[in-house]
Amino acid sequence: MDYRLTEDDKERIKLLEEVSKNKFKNFTLGQLTRLQELVEKKDYSNEKKANKSKKKLLNQINVEIYKHDDTAIWK
């Protein structure tokens, strides 16, 4: 099995580190959608706890995307 990090892995890690530091502050809509794509692509099916965290994170990302799209609702 190949354990080298791809460019997508590096980008995903960078964005996740930013999320862990600042939640979703200072994230653009483009960064949120890119993070969503990268997290969805990553397979955690063999790790139950990690897969559950992935689903929770995707829910949070979706809420933030919705907030960016419909800012008038959140004012």
PyMOL Python script that loads the backbone (N, CA, C, O; Angstrom):
from pymol import cmd

cmd.read_pdbstr("""\
ATOM      1  N   MET A   1       0.840  -1.182   0.000  1.00  0.00           N
ATOM      2  CA  MET A   1       0.000   0.000   0.000  1.00  0.00           C
ATOM      3  C   MET A   1       0.883   1.242   0.000  1.00  0.00           C
ATOM      4  O   MET A   1       1.907   1.289   0.681  1.00  0.00           O
ATOM      5  N   ASP A   2       0.480   2.236  -0.763  1.00  0.00           N
ATOM      6  CA  ASP A   2       1.245   3.462  -0.901  1.00  0.00           C
ATOM      7  C   ASP A   2       0.786   4.484   0.143  1.00  0.00           C
ATOM      8  O   ASP A   2      -0.380   4.877   0.157  1.00  0.00           O
ATOM      9  N   TYR A   3       1.692   4.908   1.006  1.00  0.00           N
ATOM     10  CA  TYR A   3       1.348   5.818   2.087  1.00  0.00           C
ATOM     11  C   TYR A   3       1.847   7.235   1.855  1.00  0.00           C
ATOM     12  O   TYR A   3       1.820   8.048   2.779  1.00  0.00           O
ATOM     13  N   ARG A   4       2.296   7.550   0.666  1.00  0.00           N
ATOM     14  CA  ARG A   4       2.742   8.905   0.377  1.00  0.00           C
ATOM     15  C   ARG A   4       1.552   9.855   0.313  1.00  0.00           C
ATOM     16  O   ARG A   4       0.468   9.487  -0.140  1.00  0.00           O
ATOM     17  N   LEU A   5       1.774  11.082   0.775  1.00  0.00           N
ATOM     18  CA  LEU A   5       0.711  12.082   0.743  1.00  0.00           C
ATOM     19  C   LEU A   5       0.602  12.676  -0.654  1.00  0.00           C
ATOM     20  O   LEU A   5       1.599  13.048  -1.272  1.00  0.00           O
ATOM     21  N   THR A   6      -0.626  12.753  -1.131  1.00  0.00           N
ATOM     22  CA  THR A   6      -0.872  13.401  -2.413  1.00  0.00           C
ATOM     23  C   THR A   6      -1.068  14.894  -2.178  1.00  0.00           C
ATOM     24  O   THR A   6      -1.134  15.346  -1.035  1.00  0.00           O
ATOM     25  N   GLU A   7      -1.158  15.642  -3.248  1.00  0.00           N
ATOM     26  CA  GLU A   7      -1.416  17.082  -3.127  1.00  0.00           C
ATOM     27  C   GLU A   7      -2.778  17.328  -2.472  1.00  0.00           C
ATOM     28  O   GLU A   7      -2.931  18.257  -1.679  1.00  0.00           O
ATOM     29  N   ASP A   8      -3.769  16.489  -2.805  1.00  0.00           N
ATOM     30  CA  ASP A   8      -5.083  16.610  -2.179  1.00  0.00           C
ATOM     31  C   ASP A   8      -5.006  16.361  -0.677  1.00  0.00           C
ATOM     32  O   ASP A   8      -5.648  17.059   0.107  1.00  0.00           O
ATOM     33  N   ASP A   9      -4.214  15.360  -0.278  1.00  0.00           N
ATOM     34  CA  ASP A   9      -4.053  15.073   1.150  1.00  0.00           C
ATOM     35  C   ASP A   9      -3.443  16.269   1.875  1.00  0.00           C
ATOM     36  O   ASP A   9      -3.895  16.644   2.957  1.00  0.00           O
ATOM     37  N   LYS A  10      -2.422  16.861   1.276  1.00  0.00           N
ATOM     38  CA  LYS A  10      -1.763  18.012   1.895  1.00  0.00           C
ATOM     39  C   LYS A  10      -2.719  19.192   2.019  1.00  0.00           C
ATOM     40  O   LYS A  10      -2.738  19.883   3.038  1.00  0.00           O
ATOM     41  N   GLU A  11      -3.509  19.416   0.979  1.00  0.00           N
ATOM     42  CA  GLU A  11      -4.484  20.512   1.008  1.00  0.00           C
ATOM     43  C   GLU A  11      -5.560  20.253   2.059  1.00  0.00           C
ATOM     44  O   GLU A  11      -5.945  21.159   2.797  1.00  0.00           O
ATOM     45  N   ARG A  12      -6.045  19.008   2.122  1.00  0.00           N
ATOM     46  CA  ARG A  12      -7.068  18.645   3.111  1.00  0.00           C
ATOM     47  C   ARG A  12      -6.536  18.850   4.530  1.00  0.00           C
ATOM     48  O   ARG A  12      -7.233  19.391   5.389  1.00  0.00           O
ATOM     49  N   ILE A  13      -5.312  18.421   4.767  1.00  0.00           N
ATOM     50  CA  ILE A  13      -4.708  18.563   6.092  1.00  0.00           C
ATOM     51  C   ILE A  13      -4.570  20.038   6.459  1.00  0.00           C
ATOM     52  O   ILE A  13      -4.858  20.434   7.589  1.00  0.00           O
ATOM     53  N   LYS A  14      -4.129  20.843   5.500  1.00  0.00           N
ATOM     54  CA  LYS A  14      -3.954  22.279   5.745  1.00  0.00           C
ATOM     55  C   LYS A  14      -5.287  22.931   6.114  1.00  0.00           C
ATOM     56  O   LYS A  14      -5.358  23.712   7.063  1.00  0.00           O
ATOM     57  N   LEU A  15      -6.338  22.610   5.366  1.00  0.00           N
ATOM     58  CA  LEU A  15      -7.651  23.188   5.640  1.00  0.00           C
ATOM     59  C   LEU A  15      -8.216  22.686   6.972  1.00  0.00           C
ATOM     60  O   LEU A  15      -8.842  23.450   7.706  1.00  0.00           O
ATOM     61  N   LEU A  16      -7.998  21.417   7.281  1.00  0.00           N
ATOM     62  CA  LEU A  16      -8.484  20.876   8.550  1.00  0.00           C
ATOM     63  C   LEU A  16      -7.752  21.485   9.738  1.00  0.00           C
ATOM     64  O   LEU A  16      -8.348  21.686  10.796  1.00  0.00           O
ATOM     65  N   GLU A  17      -6.475  21.777   9.574  1.00  0.00           N
ATOM     66  CA  GLU A  17      -5.735  22.448  10.643  1.00  0.00           C
ATOM     67  C   GLU A  17      -6.301  23.843  10.887  1.00  0.00           C
ATOM     68  O   GLU A  17      -6.408  24.284  12.031  1.00  0.00           O
ATOM     69  N   GLU A  18      -6.658  24.526   9.819  1.00  0.00           N
ATOM     70  CA  GLU A  18      -7.262  25.852   9.950  1.00  0.00           C
ATOM     71  C   GLU A  18      -8.617  25.761  10.653  1.00  0.00           C
ATOM     72  O   GLU A  18      -8.955  26.618  11.469  1.00  0.00           O
ATOM     73  N   VAL A  19      -9.383  24.730  10.338  1.00  0.00           N
ATOM     74  CA  VAL A  19     -10.672  24.520  11.005  1.00  0.00           C
ATOM     75  C   VAL A  19     -10.459  24.267  12.495  1.00  0.00           C
ATOM     76  O   VAL A  19     -11.198  24.791  13.328  1.00  0.00           O
ATOM     77  N   SER A  20      -9.455  23.469  12.830  1.00  0.00           N
ATOM     78  CA  SER A  20      -9.223  23.156  14.240  1.00  0.00           C
ATOM     79  C   SER A  20      -8.760  24.385  15.024  1.00  0.00           C
ATOM     80  O   SER A  20      -9.017  24.481  16.224  1.00  0.00           O
ATOM     81  N   LYS A  21      -8.086  25.317  14.366  1.00  0.00           N
ATOM     82  CA  LYS A  21      -7.626  26.537  15.037  1.00  0.00           C
ATOM     83  C   LYS A  21      -8.745  27.563  15.177  1.00  0.00           C
ATOM     84  O   LYS A  21      -8.981  28.086  16.266  1.00  0.00           O
ATOM     85  N   ASN A  22      -9.426  27.846  14.084  1.00  0.00           N
ATOM     86  CA  ASN A  22     -10.366  28.981  14.026  1.00  0.00           C
ATOM     87  C   ASN A  22     -11.795  28.597  13.686  1.00  0.00           C
ATOM     88  O   ASN A  22     -12.585  29.453  13.288  1.00  0.00           O
ATOM     89  N   LYS A  23     -12.135  27.340  13.834  1.00  0.00           N
ATOM     90  CA  LYS A  23     -13.438  26.861  13.362  1.00  0.00           C
ATOM     91  C   LYS A  23     -13.557  27.233  11.888  1.00  0.00           C
ATOM     92  O   LYS A  23     -12.684  26.884  11.094  1.00  0.00           O
ATOM     93  N   PHE A  24     -14.614  27.930  11.516  1.00  0.00           N
ATOM     94  CA  PHE A  24     -14.786  28.252  10.095  1.00  0.00           C
ATOM     95  C   PHE A  24     -14.652  29.748   9.828  1.00  0.00           C
ATOM     96  O   PHE A  24     -15.071  30.229   8.775  1.00  0.00           O
ATOM     97  N   LYS A  25     -14.073  30.486  10.774  1.00  0.00           N
ATOM     98  CA  LYS A  25     -13.861  31.913  10.568  1.00  0.00           C
ATOM     99  C   LYS A  25     -12.844  32.103   9.448  1.00  0.00           C
ATOM    100  O   LYS A  25     -11.907  31.319   9.301  1.00  0.00           O
ATOM    101  N   ASN A  26     -13.041  33.135   8.680  1.00  0.00           N
ATOM    102  CA  ASN A  26     -12.129  33.504   7.600  1.00  0.00           C
ATOM    103  C   ASN A  26     -12.111  32.513   6.445  1.00  0.00           C
ATOM    104  O   ASN A  26     -11.207  32.575   5.612  1.00  0.00           O
ATOM    105  N   PHE A  27     -13.074  31.602   6.365  1.00  0.00           N
ATOM    106  CA  PHE A  27     -13.154  30.677   5.239  1.00  0.00           C
ATOM    107  C   PHE A  27     -14.029  31.290   4.157  1.00  0.00           C
ATOM    108  O   PHE A  27     -15.108  31.813   4.435  1.00  0.00           O
ATOM    109  N   THR A  28     -13.552  31.220   2.928  1.00  0.00           N
ATOM    110  CA  THR A  28     -14.363  31.668   1.802  1.00  0.00           C
ATOM    111  C   THR A  28     -15.282  30.520   1.382  1.00  0.00           C
ATOM    112  O   THR A  28     -15.101  29.373   1.790  1.00  0.00           O
ATOM    113  N   LEU A  29     -16.249  30.857   0.574  1.00  0.00           N
ATOM    114  CA  LEU A  29     -17.152  29.829   0.063  1.00  0.00           C
ATOM    115  C   LEU A  29     -16.384  28.803  -0.758  1.00  0.00           C
ATOM    116  O   LEU A  29     -16.679  27.610  -0.694  1.00  0.00           O
ATOM    117  N   GLY A  30     -15.410  29.256  -1.522  1.00  0.00           N
ATOM    118  CA  GLY A  30     -14.588  28.345  -2.324  1.00  0.00           C
ATOM    119  C   GLY A  30     -13.797  27.378  -1.465  1.00  0.00           C
ATOM    120  O   GLY A  30     -13.697  26.193  -1.785  1.00  0.00           O
ATOM    121  N   GLN A  31     -13.230  27.882  -0.366  1.00  0.00           N
ATOM    122  CA  GLN A  31     -12.477  27.010   0.538  1.00  0.00           C
ATOM    123  C   GLN A  31     -13.393  25.983   1.195  1.00  0.00           C
ATOM    124  O   GLN A  31     -13.014  24.824   1.365  1.00  0.00           O
ATOM    125  N   LEU A  32     -14.598  26.410   1.562  1.00  0.00           N
ATOM    126  CA  LEU A  32     -15.544  25.483   2.186  1.00  0.00           C
ATOM    127  C   LEU A  32     -15.944  24.369   1.226  1.00  0.00           C
ATOM    128  O   LEU A  32     -15.983  23.198   1.607  1.00  0.00           O
ATOM    129  N   THR A  33     -16.241  24.734  -0.014  1.00  0.00           N
ATOM    130  CA  THR A  33     -16.648  23.701  -0.971  1.00  0.00           C
ATOM    131  C   THR A  33     -15.476  22.780  -1.302  1.00  0.00           C
ATOM    132  O   THR A  33     -15.667  21.579  -1.495  1.00  0.00           O
ATOM    133  N   ARG A  34     -14.270  23.335  -1.369  1.00  0.00           N
ATOM    134  CA  ARG A  34     -13.084  22.496  -1.629  1.00  0.00           C
ATOM    135  C   ARG A  34     -12.844  21.535  -0.472  1.00  0.00           C
ATOM    136  O   ARG A  34     -12.543  20.362  -0.691  1.00  0.00           O
ATOM    137  N   LEU A  35     -12.974  22.025   0.761  1.00  0.00           N
ATOM    138  CA  LEU A  35     -12.814  21.159   1.923  1.00  0.00           C
ATOM    139  C   LEU A  35     -13.868  20.066   1.913  1.00  0.00           C
ATOM    140  O   LEU A  35     -13.568  18.914   2.227  1.00  0.00           O
ATOM    141  N   GLN A  36     -15.091  20.411   1.558  1.00  0.00           N
ATOM    142  CA  GLN A  36     -16.162  19.423   1.479  1.00  0.00           C
ATOM    143  C   GLN A  36     -15.811  18.332   0.464  1.00  0.00           C
ATOM    144  O   GLN A  36     -15.988  17.147   0.745  1.00  0.00           O
ATOM    145  N   GLU A  37     -15.322  18.720  -0.700  1.00  0.00           N
ATOM    146  CA  GLU A  37     -14.939  17.747  -1.726  1.00  0.00           C
ATOM    147  C   GLU A  37     -13.829  16.822  -1.226  1.00  0.00           C
ATOM    148  O   GLU A  37     -13.892  15.606  -1.404  1.00  0.00           O
ATOM    149  N   LEU A  38     -12.819  17.415  -0.599  1.00  0.00           N
ATOM    150  CA  LEU A  38     -11.671  16.630  -0.139  1.00  0.00           C
ATOM    151  C   LEU A  38     -12.053  15.662   0.975  1.00  0.00           C
ATOM    152  O   LEU A  38     -11.581  14.525   1.006  1.00  0.00           O
ATOM    153  N   VAL A  39     -12.907  16.114   1.889  1.00  0.00           N
ATOM    154  CA  VAL A  39     -13.327  15.237   2.995  1.00  0.00           C
ATOM    155  C   VAL A  39     -14.219  14.126   2.473  1.00  0.00           C
ATOM    156  O   VAL A  39     -14.085  12.979   2.899  1.00  0.00           O
ATOM    157  N   GLU A  40     -15.132  14.442   1.554  1.00  0.00           N
ATOM    158  CA  GLU A  40     -15.999  13.410   0.987  1.00  0.00           C
ATOM    159  C   GLU A  40     -15.195  12.351   0.242  1.00  0.00           C
ATOM    160  O   GLU A  40     -15.540  11.169   0.266  1.00  0.00           O
ATOM    161  N   LYS A  41     -14.135  12.776  -0.412  1.00  0.00           N
ATOM    162  CA  LYS A  41     -13.317  11.854  -1.199  1.00  0.00           C
ATOM    163  C   LYS A  41     -12.546  10.859  -0.328  1.00  0.00           C
ATOM    164  O   LYS A  41     -12.312   9.722  -0.738  1.00  0.00           O
ATOM    165  N   LYS A  42     -12.158  11.284   0.861  1.00  0.00           N
ATOM    166  CA  LYS A  42     -11.351  10.448   1.758  1.00  0.00           C
ATOM    167  C   LYS A  42     -12.208   9.320   2.324  1.00  0.00           C
ATOM    168  O   LYS A  42     -13.315   9.559   2.805  1.00  0.00           O
ATOM    169  N   ASP A  43     -11.700   8.100   2.268  1.00  0.00           N
ATOM    170  CA  ASP A  43     -12.436   6.920   2.726  1.00  0.00           C
ATOM    171  C   ASP A  43     -12.029   6.550   4.155  1.00  0.00           C
ATOM    172  O   ASP A  43     -10.879   6.200   4.423  1.00  0.00           O
ATOM    173  N   TYR A  44     -12.993   6.638   5.052  1.00  0.00           N
ATOM    174  CA  TYR A  44     -12.770   6.257   6.445  1.00  0.00           C
ATOM    175  C   TYR A  44     -13.661   5.077   6.845  1.00  0.00           C
ATOM    176  O   TYR A  44     -13.902   4.866   8.033  1.00  0.00           O
ATOM    177  N   SER A  45     -14.146   4.319   5.882  1.00  0.00           N
ATOM    178  CA  SER A  45     -15.119   3.263   6.171  1.00  0.00           C
ATOM    179  C   SER A  45     -14.569   2.170   7.077  1.00  0.00           C
ATOM    180  O   SER A  45     -15.336   1.489   7.757  1.00  0.00           O
ATOM    181  N   ASN A  46     -13.247   1.992   7.095  1.00  0.00           N
ATOM    182  CA  ASN A  46     -12.672   0.946   7.937  1.00  0.00           C
ATOM    183  C   ASN A  46     -12.469   1.411   9.377  1.00  0.00           C
ATOM    184  O   ASN A  46     -12.151   0.599  10.246  1.00  0.00           O
ATOM    185  N   GLU A  47     -12.649   2.713   9.643  1.00  0.00           N
ATOM    186  CA  GLU A  47     -12.505   3.250  10.993  1.00  0.00           C
ATOM    187  C   GLU A  47     -13.824   3.890  11.409  1.00  0.00           C
ATOM    188  O   GLU A  47     -14.177   4.969  10.930  1.00  0.00           O
ATOM    189  N   LYS A  48     -14.545   3.227  12.293  1.00  0.00           N
ATOM    190  CA  LYS A  48     -15.883   3.657  12.666  1.00  0.00           C
ATOM    191  C   LYS A  48     -15.897   5.059  13.271  1.00  0.00           C
ATOM    192  O   LYS A  48     -16.736   5.886  12.914  1.00  0.00           O
ATOM    193  N   LYS A  49     -14.970   5.320  14.185  1.00  0.00           N
ATOM    194  CA  LYS A  49     -14.929   6.612  14.862  1.00  0.00           C
ATOM    195  C   LYS A  49     -14.569   7.734  13.891  1.00  0.00           C
ATOM    196  O   LYS A  49     -15.161   8.812  13.938  1.00  0.00           O
ATOM    197  N   ALA A  50     -13.615   7.487  13.027  1.00  0.00           N
ATOM    198  CA  ALA A  50     -13.204   8.486  12.046  1.00  0.00           C
ATOM    199  C   ALA A  50     -14.326   8.762  11.046  1.00  0.00           C
ATOM    200  O   ALA A  50     -14.517   9.905  10.632  1.00  0.00           O
ATOM    201  N   ASN A  51     -15.053   7.744  10.664  1.00  0.00           N
ATOM    202  CA  ASN A  51     -16.158   7.915   9.729  1.00  0.00           C
ATOM    203  C   ASN A  51     -17.270   8.756  10.355  1.00  0.00           C
ATOM    204  O   ASN A  51     -17.887   9.583   9.683  1.00  0.00           O
ATOM    205  N   LYS A  52     -17.516   8.539  11.634  1.00  0.00           N
ATOM    206  CA  LYS A  52     -18.521   9.328  12.348  1.00  0.00           C
ATOM    207  C   LYS A  52     -18.090  10.789  12.424  1.00  0.00           C
ATOM    208  O   LYS A  52     -18.911  11.688  12.244  1.00  0.00           O
ATOM    209  N   SER A  53     -16.820  11.027  12.687  1.00  0.00           N
ATOM    210  CA  SER A  53     -16.291  12.397  12.724  1.00  0.00           C
ATOM    211  C   SER A  53     -16.383  13.057  11.351  1.00  0.00           C
ATOM    212  O   SER A  53     -16.666  14.251  11.246  1.00  0.00           O
ATOM    213  N   LYS A  54     -16.143  12.276  10.305  1.00  0.00           N
ATOM    214  CA  LYS A  54     -16.246  12.785   8.946  1.00  0.00           C
ATOM    215  C   LYS A  54     -17.670  13.269   8.667  1.00  0.00           C
ATOM    216  O   LYS A  54     -17.864  14.353   8.117  1.00  0.00           O
ATOM    217  N   LYS A  55     -18.654  12.473   9.044  1.00  0.00           N
ATOM    218  CA  LYS A  55     -20.052  12.854   8.821  1.00  0.00           C
ATOM    219  C   LYS A  55     -20.404  14.116   9.596  1.00  0.00           C
ATOM    220  O   LYS A  55     -21.097  14.993   9.081  1.00  0.00           O
ATOM    221  N   LYS A  56     -19.928  14.207  10.829  1.00  0.00           N
ATOM    222  CA  LYS A  56     -20.197  15.384  11.650  1.00  0.00           C
ATOM    223  C   LYS A  56     -19.557  16.625  11.034  1.00  0.00           C
ATOM    224  O   LYS A  56     -20.183  17.684  10.984  1.00  0.00           O
ATOM    225  N   LEU A  57     -18.325  16.502  10.569  1.00  0.00           N
ATOM    226  CA  LEU A  57     -17.634  17.619   9.939  1.00  0.00           C
ATOM    227  C   LEU A  57     -18.344  18.048   8.663  1.00  0.00           C
ATOM    228  O   LEU A  57     -18.487  19.244   8.409  1.00  0.00           O
ATOM    229  N   LEU A  58     -18.786  17.097   7.864  1.00  0.00           N
ATOM    230  CA  LEU A  58     -19.505  17.427   6.634  1.00  0.00           C
ATOM    231  C   LEU A  58     -20.798  18.177   6.936  1.00  0.00           C
ATOM    232  O   LEU A  58     -21.174  19.087   6.197  1.00  0.00           O
ATOM    233  N   ASN A  59     -21.480  17.802   8.016  1.00  0.00           N
ATOM    234  CA  ASN A  59     -22.686  18.536   8.420  1.00  0.00           C
ATOM    235  C   ASN A  59     -22.343  19.979   8.779  1.00  0.00           C
ATOM    236  O   ASN A  59     -23.055  20.904   8.388  1.00  0.00           O
ATOM    237  N   GLN A  60     -21.257  20.171   9.521  1.00  0.00           N
ATOM    238  CA  GLN A  60     -20.836  21.522   9.899  1.00  0.00           C
ATOM    239  C   GLN A  60     -20.454  22.346   8.674  1.00  0.00           C
ATOM    240  O   GLN A  60     -20.777  23.531   8.592  1.00  0.00           O
ATOM    241  N   ILE A  61     -19.772  21.721   7.731  1.00  0.00           N
ATOM    242  CA  ILE A  61     -19.378  22.415   6.497  1.00  0.00           C
ATOM    243  C   ILE A  61     -20.622  22.828   5.718  1.00  0.00           C
ATOM    244  O   ILE A  61     -20.690  23.940   5.195  1.00  0.00           O
ATOM    245  N   ASN A  62     -21.605  21.933   5.641  1.00  0.00           N
ATOM    246  CA  ASN A  62     -22.842  22.246   4.922  1.00  0.00           C
ATOM    247  C   ASN A  62     -23.566  23.438   5.549  1.00  0.00           C
ATOM    248  O   ASN A  62     -24.103  24.281   4.830  1.00  0.00           O
ATOM    249  N   VAL A  63     -23.583  23.516   6.872  1.00  0.00           N
ATOM    250  CA  VAL A  63     -24.211  24.646   7.559  1.00  0.00           C
ATOM    251  C   VAL A  63     -23.485  25.936   7.211  1.00  0.00           C
ATOM    252  O   VAL A  63     -24.121  26.953   6.934  1.00  0.00           O
ATOM    253  N   GLU A  64     -22.162  25.898   7.223  1.00  0.00           N
ATOM    254  CA  GLU A  64     -21.376  27.090   6.897  1.00  0.00           C
ATOM    255  C   GLU A  64     -21.580  27.515   5.446  1.00  0.00           C
ATOM    256  O   GLU A  64     -21.659  28.708   5.154  1.00  0.00           O
ATOM    257  N   ILE A  65     -21.664  26.548   4.539  1.00  0.00           N
ATOM    258  CA  ILE A  65     -21.928  26.869   3.129  1.00  0.00           C
ATOM    259  C   ILE A  65     -23.295  27.522   2.999  1.00  0.00           C
ATOM    260  O   ILE A  65     -23.460  28.491   2.258  1.00  0.00           O
ATOM    261  N   TYR A  66     -24.265  26.993   3.714  1.00  0.00           N
ATOM    262  CA  TYR A  66     -25.614  27.555   3.688  1.00  0.00           C
ATOM    263  C   TYR A  66     -25.598  28.988   4.225  1.00  0.00           C
ATOM    264  O   TYR A  66     -26.272  29.866   3.686  1.00  0.00           O
ATOM    265  N   LYS A  67     -24.829  29.218   5.283  1.00  0.00           N
ATOM    266  CA  LYS A  67     -24.725  30.567   5.838  1.00  0.00           C
ATOM    267  C   LYS A  67     -24.118  31.530   4.820  1.00  0.00           C
ATOM    268  O   LYS A  67     -24.555  32.677   4.716  1.00  0.00           O
ATOM    269  N   HIS A  68     -23.122  31.078   4.072  1.00  0.00           N
ATOM    270  CA  HIS A  68     -22.499  31.932   3.060  1.00  0.00           C
ATOM    271  C   HIS A  68     -23.469  32.226   1.925  1.00  0.00           C
ATOM    272  O   HIS A  68     -23.513  33.346   1.416  1.00  0.00           O
ATOM    273  N   ASP A  69     -24.245  31.226   1.530  1.00  0.00           N
ATOM    274  CA  ASP A  69     -25.179  31.400   0.414  1.00  0.00           C
ATOM    275  C   ASP A  69     -26.358  32.277   0.791  1.00  0.00           C
ATOM    276  O   ASP A  69     -26.803  33.093  -0.015  1.00  0.00           O
ATOM    277  N   ASP A  70     -26.865  32.123   1.994  1.00  0.00           N
ATOM    278  CA  ASP A  70     -28.061  32.847   2.423  1.00  0.00           C
ATOM    279  C   ASP A  70     -27.762  33.744   3.616  1.00  0.00           C
ATOM    280  O   ASP A  70     -28.323  33.560   4.696  1.00  0.00           O
ATOM    281  N   THR A  71     -26.885  34.704   3.420  1.00  0.00           N
ATOM    282  CA  THR A  71     -26.472  35.565   4.524  1.00  0.00           C
ATOM    283  C   THR A  71     -27.624  36.405   5.052  1.00  0.00           C
ATOM    284  O   THR A  71     -27.625  36.758   6.231  1.00  0.00           O
ATOM    285  N   ALA A  72     -28.599  36.734   4.226  1.00  0.00           N
ATOM    286  CA  ALA A  72     -29.718  37.543   4.666  1.00  0.00           C
ATOM    287  C   ALA A  72     -30.527  36.845   5.762  1.00  0.00           C
ATOM    288  O   ALA A  72     -31.077  37.507   6.642  1.00  0.00           O
ATOM    289  N   ILE A  73     -30.600  35.534   5.714  1.00  0.00           N
ATOM    290  CA  ILE A  73     -31.341  34.761   6.718  1.00  0.00           C
ATOM    291  C   ILE A  73     -30.678  34.859   8.076  1.00  0.00           C
ATOM    292  O   ILE A  73     -31.360  34.884   9.100  1.00  0.00           O
ATOM    293  N   TRP A  74     -29.353  34.914   8.096  1.00  0.00           N
ATOM    294  CA  TRP A  74     -28.596  34.842   9.347  1.00  0.00           C
ATOM    295  C   TRP A  74     -28.340  36.207   9.974  1.00  0.00           C
ATOM    296  O   TRP A  74     -27.670  36.285  11.004  1.00  0.00           O
ATOM    297  N   LYS A  75     -28.845  37.269   9.392  1.00  0.00           N
ATOM    298  CA  LYS A  75     -28.627  38.614   9.955  1.00  0.00           C
ATOM    299  C   LYS A  75     -29.683  38.953  10.964  1.00  0.00           C
ATOM    300  O   LYS A  75     -29.660  40.041  11.539  1.00  0.00           O
TER     301      LYS A  75
END
""", "prot")
cmd.dss("prot")
cmd.show_as("cartoon", "prot")
cmd.util.cbc("prot")
cmd.orient("prot")
